[in-house]
Amino acid sequence: MKYISTRGQGQTKDFQDVLLAGLADDGGLYVPESLPTFSAEKIRSLKGLPYNQLAFEIIKPFVGGTIADDKLKQMIDESYDEFSHQAVAPLQQLGNNQWVMELFHGPTLAFKDFALQLLGRLLNHVLTERNEKAVVLGATSGDTGSAAIEGCRHSDHLDIFILHPYQRVSEVQRRQMTTVLDSNVHNIAIQGNFDDCQDMVKKCFADQSFLPENTRLVAVNSINWARIMAQIVYYFHAALMLGAPDQPVSFSVPTGNFGDIFAGYIARGMGLPVERLIVATNNNDILHRFFQNNDYRKETLHQTLSPSMDIMVSSNFERLLFDMHNRDGGAMAELMSAFQETGNIRVDDEAWQAIKALFDSSRSDDQQVCDTISTLHKKTGYLADPHTATGIRATETLELARETPVVTLATAHPVKFPDAIVKAGLDAPALPVHMTDLFEREERYDILENDLPSLKAFIQNT
Ligand SMILES: *Cc1c(COP(=O)(O)O)cnc(C)c1O
């Protein structure tokens, strides 16, 4: 299995190198040169497998022999053993052909654990084999930071630095990061906003000369292919439970950076009968505007009750655009550099029509999210988090084939976002058992000015 860059110039790499690289040299994103495909018969043979065994079957072709099967199996087993629900990704039925798949039973209560539990272990394994050290550096506005820390904390080969905007993440989110006291975990509160944090991270990746020799910088945001790979699995898991390969299934996905839903698109490319993929956004609706009007245009950032989807542009969308341009890296390089200047992309009408046959979209504002949470709770007793609520509302407002099951991905546990629950007129839920003492635990983090040299010096001196 080889990986190529969406901008045509970056070196072709194998899985291990893509895992360590993050972004390609030409600024593009890595994608498989061609997808492994599963026949209906093969898909049928996966029915009933426990989640970790299914994960091994789906992930193995993407790893392409660069990690021994028994080692890969062990890492997958360990990753999903950390989940508190036996089914790992349980389905709940909300109504006729309406389902949610709960992706929040991992250690940090959001779907990001599915990829980052495995990513931490994969990195540790590859670095151990190569006898190398790496620095994981990332910025977080909430869920990514804690999931990455949980995934990396046990590695002797990794130091992890996570930047969050000082006093601008929720207390649960901050404490999930800062109460992890392992010596390789470094939380930094930057006196600035999330964009300042992100900007400093990007600059560190662009000029890595401040790092000691033989140390690499590794990206853990969703531009890293390994994250997409791990997320493909639960699309198979849900579809198999609802009758695939003999019954098609649709998915509604709360979307920010287009990582999670892109994994569903890949699952379909591998042969899974996915009928529709629904992009559910909050007021940060660049993707909704694209799917409605063929107008992908950067606008200002809105703060919403679903903060993990508060983005201006979607970093993984380039991977879909690449396919929409017949995988022409040269055309993509031009398109993306034009986007840098104009902040706007419009694609060929035929390609846009074709992609709309698969994707649909819906936008929900905060009021609609709260109404959805409260109505759903009244009707069914089910408590959805505000991200999940955008997905549920999408399935209710769009016209979908009634005979096709629709699965909304429940991307976070409602306890992480009590503000929205309270605004919906409901009681904030209690912390799960393994977190009940979260507010008594010791915290550790450093506060730094919004200043690149200070950050580089901090990383150097650690
Ligand atoms: C990260 C996140 C999302 C958005 O996922 P993308 O892959 O960026 O589309 C949605 N919901 C929650 C709770 C998240 O943490």
The ligand as a Tripos MOL2 file, in Angstrom:
@<TRIPOS>MOLECULE
LIG
   15    15     1     0     0
SMALL
NO_CHARGES

@<TRIPOS>ATOM
      1 C1        -13.7320   16.8430   16.5620 C.3       1 LIG1
      2 C2        -15.1970   16.7310   16.7990 C.ar      1 LIG1
      3 C3        -16.1380   16.8430   15.7520 C.ar      1 LIG1
      4 C4        -15.7350   17.1440   14.3310 C.3       1 LIG1
      5 O1        -15.0080   16.1060   13.7360 O.3       1 LIG1
      6 P1        -14.2710   16.3570   12.3250 P.3       1 LIG1
      7 O2        -13.5130   15.1180   12.0630 O.co2     1 LIG1
      8 O3        -13.3850   17.5550   12.5450 O.co2     1 LIG1
      9 O4        -15.3270   16.6240   11.3230 O.co2     1 LIG1
     10 C5        -17.4890   16.6610   16.0510 C.ar      1 LIG1
     11 N1        -17.8980   16.4280   17.3060 N.ar      1 LIG1
     12 C6        -17.0280   16.3230   18.3370 C.ar      1 LIG1
     13 C7        -17.5600   16.0820   19.7100 C.3       1 LIG1
     14 C8        -15.6480   16.4690   18.1360 C.ar      1 LIG1
     15 O5        -14.8020   16.3610   19.1640 O.3       1 LIG1
@<TRIPOS>BOND
     1     1     2 1
     2     2     3 ar
     3     2    14 ar
     4     3     4 1
     5     3    10 ar
     6     4     5 1
     7     5     6 1
     8     6     7 2
     9     6     8 1
    10     6     9 1
    11    10    11 ar
    12    11    12 ar
    13    12    13 1
    14    12    14 ar
    15    14    15 1
@<TRIPOS>SUBSTRUCTURE
     1 LIG1         1 GROUP 0 **** ****
